[in-house]
């Protein structure tokens, strides 16, 4: 079996198991992990597989569409606490996505363009009956959100891999050392998250995504996704 076959097999198995979550209702599933863990890439792979296999309808959402404006993020502080505590508008995510989904109403998948630092106007999206909303992003198991998910995935990648992988998305040279001063805000903010939320312990699936070509999928500690 080639490496690409191994990855497709993991994506296929994960999607098959996701479809067992609330099979007769709309489901909200989190795809969590560090910056650079591969969350958005995996979300796209799952979405493509869902389209080609004609399974349950899937709607993708990113928590990045619910950032605070840049000036508010800066007011939260330049260090790890500011990054962890002040990046996202969780009440707005609940208002725009969680609440409407539970009522069967259209959801609003984003309200903010973090790159342009400006609001976005996106038409509401109707989630079909039995549809799945897959939300990718960091910090998704934190206390403000832990109760909203019907199931969740934790992507496990060491900082030695996630930091250079994440930094490669940005222009210019970036220090690949997780302990470098330039990475302090982000790496230690994510360490705060691990200490406070222990996301791995809440996940239904854990995927070691260190080697992209050969991810390893296992049932997570919560292991309630298929019930």
N, C-alpha and C positions, 0 to 999 in steps of 0.2 A: 504494500500500500504506500503510495506517495504521500509526501507531506501535505499537499493540497487536498488529497483524498481524506486524510485524517482530519483536517480542519472542517471540510464539508460534512463529515460524519458527525463531528461535535455540534455544528450548527443545526444539523437535521435533528439530532437527538434532543437538543435543548428546545427547539421549536415544537417538536412532538410533545414534550413534557409540559411546555408552557400552555399548550392547547387544552390540557386537562385542568387548568385553573378556572374555577367557576364556569364550567362548560356551557351552562344554560343562561349565562348572564354576561354583562360587560365586565372586563377584568382590567386591573391597573397593576402593572408589573414594573419594578425598578431594576435598572442596570447600573450598578454602582461600582466605583473604583477610583484609584488615584488619577490625577492628571497624567496622561500618557499611558494609561493601562490598556487602552484600545476600545473604549466604550462605544464611541460613535461609529467606529468601523464595524464592530460586532452588531450594533443595532441595524446598520445598513445591510449586513449579510443576512440577518434574520428576516428583515423586511423583503429582501430579494427572494429568499427561500420561500417565504410565506406566499408571495405572488406566484411563484412558479408551481407550487404544490397545491394551490387553490384551497388552502385551509381556512381557518378563521380569519376574518378581516383584521388587519393590523394598522394602527395609527402610531406614528413616531412623534415623540415630544422630547425636547431637551430642556433640562432645568436652566441651561444658560439663557433661555429666553425670558427668565425671571430674575435677572441680575438687578441689583440696585444701580442707579446712575453712578457714574464714576466719582462725583464729588461726595456722595454719601459713603461709598466704599472707602474713600480716602479719609473721611471724617472718622471712620471706624478704627483707624490706626494703621500704620505701615507694617506692623509685625504680624506674627502668626495669629494672634487673637483677632486682629482686625479682619484677616482673610477668612478665618473660620466663622466668626460671629457676624460679619457684616457684608457678606457677598450677595446674598439672595433674599428675595421677597417671598417668603414661604406663605404668608397669608394670601398673597395674590395668586400663587400657584393653586392653593386650595380653592379660592374663589373662581378661578378661570378654568381649572381642569377637574379637580376632585369633585367639587360640589355638582357641577353640571353632569359629569359622567354618572354619578350615582342617581341623579334624577332622570337620566335618559335624555338630557338636553345637549345641544352642541357645545363643544369645548373650544376655548381659545388657546391655541398651543404656544403662543409667545406674546409678550407685551413689550420687550426691550431688545434692541440690537446692541450687544455689548461692544462690538468692534467700532460701530459708528457712535456709540453712546447717545442713542436717541430712541424715542418710542417707535414701535412698528404697529402697523394696522393690518391685521391678518383676519381674513374672513373666518368665522367660526366653522369648526369641522364637526360634522355629524358622525358619531361613532355608531356603526350598525349594531343591532342586537347581537349579542355574543361576540362583539368585537373586543380586541385587546389593545389597550394603550400602553406602549412601551416607552418608559421615561428613562433617558440616560443622563448621567451627570455625577458630580462629586457630592459627597455628604448626604446621600439620599436616605441613610439609616439614622440620621440624627433625631433627637427627641421630637422636634417639630413635625416630622414626617413619618415616624416609625409606624403609626397607626393607620396610615392611608393605603398601604400596599396589600394587595391580595397575594403577592409572591414577589421574590426579589432574587437578583443575581449579584454575587460579589466577584469582581475580577481581581485576582491576586497577582500582583507583579511587584517585585522588590524595587525600592527607590533607585538602586543602581541601574535598573533598566528603564523604569518609568520616567525618570528625570531627563536623560538624554533623548528618549523617544518623544516626550512631550515638547522639549525645547526645539526639536528639529522642525516643528511646525512653524516656527517664527524665523524671520529673516535675521541675518547677522550671526555673530559668534556667541555662544552661550556655554557657560561652564557645565560640564556633564557631571561634576562631582556633587552629589546630593548635599554634602556638608558645606559647599561653597556659600559665601555670604550672599551672593545673588539669588540663591535658592532658598534662603532661610525662611522667608515669609511663607512660601508655599509648602515646603517639605514639613516644617514644624507645625504649620496649620493643619496639615493632614495627620500629623502625629497626635495633635490635640483631638482630632476626630476619632482616631483609633482608641485613645484613652477614654474618651467620654462615651462613645457610642458602640464600640466593639462590633463593627458592622458584620464581620464574618460570622459571628454567633447568631445573627438574625436572618442569614441568607438561606434560601431554599436550595440554591445551587451555588457552588464555588467553582470557578474556572481559573486554573493556573494558566495565565496568558503570557508568561514570560517569553516563551518561544512561540511567536505568532503562527508559525507553520505547524506546530504540534501542541495545541492547547490540550489541557487535561480537565475534563468535566467530572465533577463528583457531586453527589447529593450533599447539600449543606447541613449544618447543625440543626436548623429548624425543621428541615425535611418534611414540610407539610404541603408542598405545592401540588402534589397529585391527589390529595385527599378531597 
